[in-house]
């Protein structure tokens, strides 16, 4: 998956993200000019590793790169008129990943077909990258979020909640990517630029009372929802913090 990092001084900076179960070093990403860029680990959870390689190309030239044995070519120069695709609200609030994949991913299939006819230069994501509200279920501290919260959760309970949320959100992203090959095919040659919305934390986050969002449960949810968002949707971020996810730009 490609993500747009920056365009400056006639150069396009990109990040390539891969998921792998391999615990060894990956073969580096190689650009058309022979430049070699190593993959570095951003996060590891549930037997999966998230790896990123950052590279650049000429903004006014076609960009090609090879990764994991396959060569990819972007739509063309970024210096002229751009054909931009837009996606948002990628799912449903309840039972999203239980839906029939063909029905769930119909718009990704459509975008891929359109890309093959008239290639896109950029894919803008308008928010709600995945719907993962259900991850709060299955833990006593967040089971009834946001309607009912424990008044004084213990430190041990919050640590356990962090582990529950970390794994749950990570697995949610992996399940989506593995279940949507059309999106992966599109994202290998069309750089994404993502912003977030309420479901990138939880439904209606910005409208919840401060007693919810600033509670120990709310702050734990925010922290462990934002970190995988930066990892999977904004992998131009660096600076590994405790727990394996990034929180500052570099």
BELCOR-V317403 format. One record per residue. N is the residue number from 1. RES is the residue in one letter. PSI is psi in radians with two decimals (none if undefined). D_FIRST is the distance of its C-alpha to the first C-alpha in whole Angstrom. Layout:
# BELCOR-V317403
N:RES:PSI:D_FIRST  N:RES:PSI:D_FIRST
This chain:
# BELCOR-V317403
1:X:2.33:0  2:X:2.51:4  3:X:2.38:7  4:X:2.18:10  5:X:-0.93:13  6:X:2.74:16  7:X:2.00:18  8:X:2.59:21  9:X:0.67:24  10:X:0.16:22  11:X:2.49:19  12:X:2.11:16  13:X:2.26:14  14:X:2.68:10  15:X:2.28:8  16:X:2.22:5  17:X:2.35:5  18:X:2.64:7  19:X:2.36:9  20:X:2.63:13  21:X:-0.09:16  22:X:2.22:17  23:X:0.09:20  24:X:-3.06:20  25:X:2.38:18  26:X:2.65:15  27:X:2.45:16  28:X:2.79:15  29:X:2.38:12  30:X:2.21:15  31:X:2.92:15  32:X:-0.47:18  33:X:0.09:20  34:X:-0.10:20  35:X:2.41:19  36:X:2.31:18  37:X:2.04:15  38:X:2.63:15  39:X:2.35:13  40:X:2.54:15  41:X:2.27:15  42:X:-0.63:14  43:X:2.77:15  44:X:2.25:17  45:X:2.54:19  46:X:0.59:20  47:X:0.04:19  48:X:2.56:16  49:X:2.42:14  50:X:2.10:11  51:X:2.51:11  52:X:2.41:9  53:X:2.32:10  54:X:2.31:12  55:X:3.07:13  56:X:2.82:15  57:X:2.97:16  58:X:2.28:19  59:X:-0.49:19  60:X:0.24:21  61:X:2.78:20  62:X:2.32:18  63:X:2.24:15  64:X:2.56:14  65:X:2.75:12  66:X:2.34:12  67:X:2.36:11  68:X:0.64:12  69:X:0.07:15  70:X:2.46:13  71:X:2.36:13  72:X:2.62:11  73:X:2.25:13  74:X:2.92:12  75:X:-0.48:15  76:X:-2.92:17  77:X:2.55:19  78:X:0.06:18  79:X:-0.16:22  80:X:-2.63:23  81:X:2.39:23  82:X:2.44:19  83:X:1.88:18  84:X:2.28:16  85:X:2.75:15  86:X:2.40:16  87:X:2.57:15  88:X:2.96:17  89:X:1.04:19  90:X:1.22:16  91:X:-2.89:19  92:X:2.76:23  93:X:-0.62:25  94:X:2.29:26  95:X:0.52:25  96:X:-0.81:22  97:X:-0.05:20  98:X:-0.10:24  99:X:2.81:24  100:X:2.19:23  101:X:-0.66:20  102:X:-0.69:21  103:X:-0.72:22  104:X:-0.64:20  105:X:0.37:17  106:X:-0.63:19  107:X:-0.56:18  108:X:-0.68:14  109:X:-0.68:16  110:X:-0.79:18  111:X:-0.70:15  112:X:-0.71:14  113:X:-0.77:18  114:X:-0.64:18  115:X:-0.65:15  116:X:-0.46:17  117:X:-0.83:20  118:X:1.64:19  119:X:2.45:16  120:X:2.54:14  121:X:-0.53:14  122:X:2.52:12  123:X:1.95:11  124:X:2.30:13  125:X:2.06:13  126:X:0.08:17  127:X:2.99:17  128:X:1.03:18  129:X:-0.72:14  130:X:2.78:16  131:X:1.88:19  132:X:0.42:20  133:X:-0.53:24  134:X:-0.24:25  135:X:-0.47:24  136:X:-0.32:27  137:X:2.70:29  138:X:0.04:31  139:X:2.34:32  140:X:-0.49:35  141:X:-0.44:34  142:X:0.06:32  143:X:-0.70:33  144:X:0.34:35  145:X:2.40:32  146:X:0.20:33  147:X:-0.72:37  148:X:2.24:38  149:X:2.50:38  150:X:2.44:40  151:X:-0.67:42  152:X:1.29:42  153:X:2.50:39  154:X:2.81:39  155:X:-0.70:37  156:X:-0.68:37  157:X:-0.71:36  158:X:-0.65:33  159:X:-0.72:32  160:X:-0.65:31  161:X:-0.72:30  162:X:-0.81:27  163:X:-0.70:26  164:X:-0.82:26  165:X:-0.74:24  166:X:-0.92:21  167:X:-0.74:21  168:X:-0.80:21  169:X:-0.69:18  170:X:-0.86:16  171:X:-0.55:17  172:X:-0.80:17  173:X:-0.82:13  174:X:-0.75:13  175:X:-0.71:15  176:X:-0.88:13  177:X:-0.78:10  178:X:-0.44:12  179:X:0.05:14  180:X:1.29:12  181:X:-0.51:11  182:X:-0.67:12  183:X:-0.74:9  184:X:-0.70:6  185:X:-0.71:8  186:X:-0.79:8  187:X:-0.24:5  188:X:-0.36:5  189:X:-0.08:8  190:X:1.94:8  191:X:2.46:8  192:X:2.62:8  193:X:2.04:11  194:X:2.52:13  195:X:3.00:16  196:X:2.85:18  197:X:-2.95:21  198:X:-0.74:23  199:X:-0.20:21  200:X:-0.06:19  201:X:-1.23:22  202:X:2.92:24  203:X:2.14:26  204:X:0.45:28  205:X:-0.80:28  206:X:-0.23:29  207:X:-0.07:32  208:X:2.66:33  209:X:2.64:36  210:X:-0.49:36  211:X:-0.35:38  212:X:-0.94:35  213:X:-0.51:32  214:X:0.13:34  215:X:2.83:35  216:X:-0.65:34  217:X:-0.79:32  218:X:-0.75:31  219:X:-0.60:30  220:X:-0.75:28  221:X:-0.80:26  222:X:-0.84:25  223:X:-0.80:24  224:X:-0.07:22  225:X:-0.67:20  226:X:-0.67:19  227:X:-0.86:18  228:X:-0.48:15  229:X:-0.83:14  230:X:-0.62:14  231:X:-0.84:12  232:X:-0.39:9  233:X:-0.28:10  234:X:1.00:11  235:X:0.18:10  236:X:-0.14:12  237:X:2.53:15  238:X:3.12:17  239:X:1.48:20  240:X:2.20:20  241:X:3.14:23  242:X:2.43:25  243:X:-0.21:23  244:X:-0.05:20  245:X:2.84:18  246:X:2.59:18  247:X:0.00:20  248:X:2.63:21  249:X:2.51:19  250:X:none:20
